[in-house]
Amino acid sequence: MPVTPLPTPSPPTSFPIYAPSPARPARLWRPKRVLVTPASLEHAHGRAMLARAEGLGLHVERLAANRLSGLRDADPRRAYAEAKATLALVVAPPTKLRLQPIPPSADWRFDLAEGCPAHCQYCYLAGSLSGPPVTRAYANLDAILSNLGAYLGQGAVTSAQAPRAHEGTTFEASCYTDPLGIEHLTGSLSAAIRHFGAWKAPVQLRFTTKFAAVEPLLDLDHGRRTRIRFSVNARAAARYEGGTASLDARLRAMRAAAEAGYPVGLTIAPILPVPDWAAGYAALIREAAAALAGVPDLDLTAELITHRFTPGSKQVLEGWYPGSDLPLDEAARSRKLTKFGSVKYVFPKDLMQAMRESLFASLARDLPAARILYWT
């Protein structure tokens, strides 16, 4: 099997000093269409989301039925573009109330929404969601949050593993969406943070974001029971992350969240063999360390996730982003089977080992405060 040659890491002294760009107001997603199902308006949260959309002057369409239709197009690029510009207010189906484990991140995953407004060329949702990638926000928020108590003290990640037991029962809210990227339209994330803040039990809400509009969250009574993780990547990978906040904005937002008392985290993902990758990821970690310097009572974790893809996700992504140079050559990967028997393609063993050693060394040297949760 062909193996990607490994570059020689540059010495630390070759990295530029962290110098973030001037702060700018966070860019907020404005969908071109907001589809409102009748069932969503039976819930107070659905009506509140509608009021937010109307208050922003967005184009609102009240549907006659609860089924979303007319979203497909013979041209996959056009269907993708129209879906990505659409927000739908819907009711989460009963299956969403049967939580699933989500190792190695957390005990359980629950969904405030499904779909994401970003345009990441490696989007893992391409292999997880069916149909056009419309962002669906769930109106039955009260039922979603009140359902979580049935899972308290259960799970096999933080509830059962001694190194992470102090986190309590953990609930991941960003498996199928980026909740911060749509928070100005939904208010769902703030409601979840308040719910966990008032929950007098060993629990933790977790979410990852590529956005930076944390201001509405900073004054919430979070009780340090929400960990905000910022998904970051080497600067050479920025071209793959369309429609997201800049790295500088994410690092500023991470500092602001940490100063507001939130536990925070770095989700370095997806780790890619970009040119001079060792130097690029070392520089990223140094920038994160500089952004967090001097924060009191810092509670910081790191999660490291290498890029992988499935045959299905590759097909979808190549339809969405036909001009992308994202490395999706199966011949340069190792073929693995998941626990469900499906195929995925990961980096060869020697490249994985080199990346792991390089990033772990950078974290130990430049950001020793970060507690590494896992490498995958």
Long-range contacts (C-beta under 8 A, 24 or more apart in sequence): 1-331, 1-332, 1-334, 1-348, 2-331, 2-332, 3-332, 3-348, 3-350, 3-351, 4-273, 4-332, 4-347, 4-348, 4-351, 6-350, 6-351, 6-354, 7-275, 7-276, 7-277, 7-278, 7-279, 8-278, 9-278, 9-279, 9-282, 9-358, 10-276, 10-278, 10-279, 10-282, 12-282, 12-286, 12-365, 12-366, 14-279, 15-279, 15-282, 15-283, 15-286, 16-283, 17-290, 18-286, 18-287, 18-290, 18-291, 20-248, 20-251, 20-252, 20-287, 20-291, 21-246, 21-248, 23-249, 23-252, 24-249, 26-211, 26-212, 26-213, 26-215, 26-245, 26-249, 26-253, 27-245, 28-184, 28-213, 29-117, 29-181, 29-182, 29-184, 29-185, 29-243, 30-56, 30-58, 31-58, 31-85, 31-86, 31-87, 31-117, 31-135, 31-185, 32-59, 32-85, 32-86, 33-58, 33-59, 33-61, 33-85, 33-86, 33-87, 34-58, 34-59, 34-60, 34-61, 34-86, 34-87, 34-88, 34-89, 35-61, 35-63, 35-68, 35-86, 35-87, 35-88, 35-89, 35-134, 36-60, 36-61, 36-62, 36-63, 36-88, 36-89, 37-63, 37-65, 37-66, 37-68, 37-88, 37-89, 37-90, 37-91, 38-62, 38-63, 38-64, 38-65, 38-66, 39-66, 39-90, 39-91, 39-139, 40-89, 40-90, 40-91, 40-139, 41-89, 41-139, 42-91, 42-139, 43-91, 43-139, 43-140, 43-141, 43-142, 44-142, 45-139, 45-140, 45-141, 45-142, 45-187, 45-188, 45-191, 46-89, 46-91, 46-139, 46-140, 48-187, 49-89, 49-137, 49-139, 49-185, 49-186, 49-187, 50-89, 52-184, 52-185, 52-186, 52-187, 53-87, 53-89, 53-185, 56-184, 56-185, 66-90, 66-91, 68-134, 68-136, 71-131, 71-132, 71-134, 72-131, 72-132, 76-319, 76-320, 77-319, 77-320, 77-322, 79-132, 80-132, 80-133, 80-319, 80-320, 82-132, 83-132, 83-133, 83-134, 84-117, 84-119, 84-133, 84-135, 86-134, 86-135, 87-134, 87-135, 87-136, 87-137, 87-182, 87-185, 88-134, 88-135, 88-136, 88-137, 89-136, 89-137, 89-139, 90-136, 90-137, 90-138, 90-139, 91-138, 91-139, 91-140, 92-138, 92-139, 92-140, 92-143, 92-144, 96-138, 96-144, 97-143, 97-144, 97-147, 99-147, 99-148, 99-151, 99-171, 101-155, 101-156, 101-157, 102-157, 102-172, 102-175, 103-156, 103-157, 104-157, 104-373, 104-374, 104-376, 105-157, 105-170, 105-172, 105-206, 105-303, 105-373, 105-374, 106-155, 106-157, 106-158, 106-170, 106-171, 106-172, 106-204, 106-206, 107-151, 107-154, 107-155, 107-156, 107-157, 107-158, 107-159, 107-169, 107-170, 107-171, 108-148, 108-151, 108-154, 108-155, 108-169, 108-170, 108-171, 108-172, 109-171, 109-172, 109-173, 109-175, 109-176, 110-144, 110-147, 110-148, 110-171, 110-172, 110-173, 111-138, 111-144, 111-173, 111-175, 111-176, 111-177, 112-137, 112-138, 112-141, 112-144, 112-173, 112-177, 112-179, 112-186, 112-188, 112-189, 112-192, 113-137, 113-138, 113-176, 113-177, 113-179, 113-182, 113-186, 113-188, 114-138, 114-176, 114-177, 115-176, 115-177, 116-177, 116-178, 116-181, 117-178, 117-181, 117-182, 117-243, 118-178, 118-181, 118-210, 118-211, 118-241, 118-242, 118-243, 118-244, 119-241, 119-242, 119-243, 120-210, 120-240, 120-241, 120-242, 120-243, 120-244, 121-240, 121-241, 121-242, 121-317, 121-320, 121-321, 121-324, 121-326, 122-240, 122-270, 122-272, 122-307, 122-309, 122-317, 122-326, 123-317, 123-320, 124-313, 125-176, 126-312, 126-313, 126-316, 126-317, 126-320, 127-309, 127-310, 127-312, 127-313, 127-316, 128-176, 129-176, 135-177, 135-182, 137-182, 137-185, 137-186, 137-188, 138-188, 141-188, 141-191, 145-191, 145-192, 145-195, 148-195, 148-203, 152-201, 152-203, 158-204, 164-373, 167-202, 167-204, 168-201, 168-202, 168-203, 168-204, 168-225, 169-201, 169-202, 169-203, 169-204, 170-203, 170-204, 170-206, 171-196, 171-203, 171-204, 171-205, 171-206, 172-206, 172-207, 173-205, 173-206, 173-207, 174-206, 174-207, 174-208, 174-209, 178-208, 178-209, 178-210, 178-211, 179-207, 179-209, 180-207, 180-209, 180-211, 180-212, 180-213, 180-214, 180-217, 180-228, 181-209, 181-210, 181-211, 181-244, 183-213, 183-216, 183-217, 184-213, 184-216, 189-217, 190-216, 190-217, 190-220, 192-226, 193-217, 193-220, 193-222, 193-226, 194-220, 194-221, 194-222, 196-222, 196-223, 196-225, 196-226, 197-221, 197-222, 197-223, 197-225, 197-226, 198-223, 199-223, 199-225, 204-263, 208-265, 208-267, 209-250, 210-241, 210-244, 210-245, 210-250, 211-244, 211-245, 211-250, 211-253, 212-245, 212-246, 212-249, 212-250, 212-252, 212-253, 213-245, 213-253, 214-253, 214-256, 214-257, 215-256, 217-257, 217-260, 217-262, 218-256, 218-257, 218-260, 219-260, 222-260, 222-261, 222-262, 224-261, 224-262, 224-263, 224-299, 226-262, 226-263, 227-262, 227-263, 227-264, 227-265, 227-299, 227-301, 228-254, 228-257, 228-262, 228-263, 228-264, 228-265, 229-264, 229-265, 229-266, 229-267, 229-301, 229-303, 230-254, 230-264, 230-265, 230-266, 230-267, 231-267, 231-269, 232-266, 232-267, 232-268, 232-284, 232-288, 233-268, 233-269, 233-270, 233-271, 233-272, 233-284, 234-272, 234-274, 234-277, 234-280, 234-281, 234-283, 234-284, 235-280, 235-283, 235-284, 236-274, 236-275, 236-276, 236-277, 236-280, 237-272, 237-274, 237-280, 240-272, 240-324, 240-326, 247-284, 247-287, 251-287, 251-288, 251-291, 252-291, 254-288, 254-291, 254-292, 255-291, 255-292, 255-295, 258-292, 258-295, 258-298, 258-299, 258-300, 259-295, 261-297, 263-299, 263-300, 263-301, 264-292, 264-298, 264-299, 264-300, 264-301, 265-300, 265-301, 265-302, 265-303, 265-373, 266-300, 266-301, 266-302, 266-303, 266-367, 266-370, 267-302, 267-303, 267-305, 268-302, 268-303, 268-304, 268-305, 268-359, 269-303, 269-304, 269-305, 269-306, 269-307, 270-305, 270-306, 270-307, 270-308, 271-304, 271-305, 271-306, 271-307, 271-355, 271-359, 272-307, 272-327, 273-327, 273-347, 273-351, 273-355, 277-355, 277-358, 278-354, 278-358, 281-355, 281-358, 281-359, 281-362, 282-358, 282-362, 282-366, 285-359, 285-362, 285-363, 285-366, 285-367, 286-362, 286-366, 286-367, 288-367, 289-366, 289-367, 292-367, 292-369, 298-369, 300-367, 300-369, 300-370, 300-371, 301-370, 301-371, 301-372, 301-373, 302-363, 302-367, 302-370, 302-371, 302-372, 302-373, 303-372, 303-373, 303-374, 304-356, 304-359, 304-372, 304-374, 304-375, 304-376, 305-376, 306-346, 306-347, 306-352, 306-355, 306-375, 306-376, 307-347, 308-344, 308-345, 308-346, 308-347, 309-344, 309-345, 310-342, 310-343, 310-344, 310-345, 311-343
